Amino acid sequence: GVGMGMTAPVSITAFPAEDGSLQQKVKVSLRIPSQFQANPPCPSDESIKIEERQGMTIYSTQFGGYAKEVDYVNYAAKLKAALGSEVAYRKDFYFCSGYDPPMKPYGRRNEVWFVKE
């Protein structure tokens, strides 16, 4: 019963298959606004869970436009190539993050995040 408005970024945890495509399981995460973090409202839908994300160091790349799955997969491949084989990061998942509401047509910001091991 409490509205929190738009949060940014919206992060989707992507689980890549061996060929680089994304598996069908995804996890969507929204940041709880600061004023609700000490005592977040309880979700009325049991499929929604409140989790505390620990601090992390990420490697990221940014791109514009209306991002589709293929864009995230392509930019993840570019980030992987840029990092090379010497950098240790989690390979079992990565984050696809978007910062803009759907009605913003220009100057959109999207990112791919790899979590440093």
Secondary structure, DSSP 8 states (H G I E B T S, - for coil): -------S-EEEEEEE-TTS-EEEEEEEEE---HHHHSS----SSTT----------EEEEEE-SS--HHHHHHHHHHHHHHHTTTS-B--S-EEEEE-S-TT--SS--EEEEEEB-
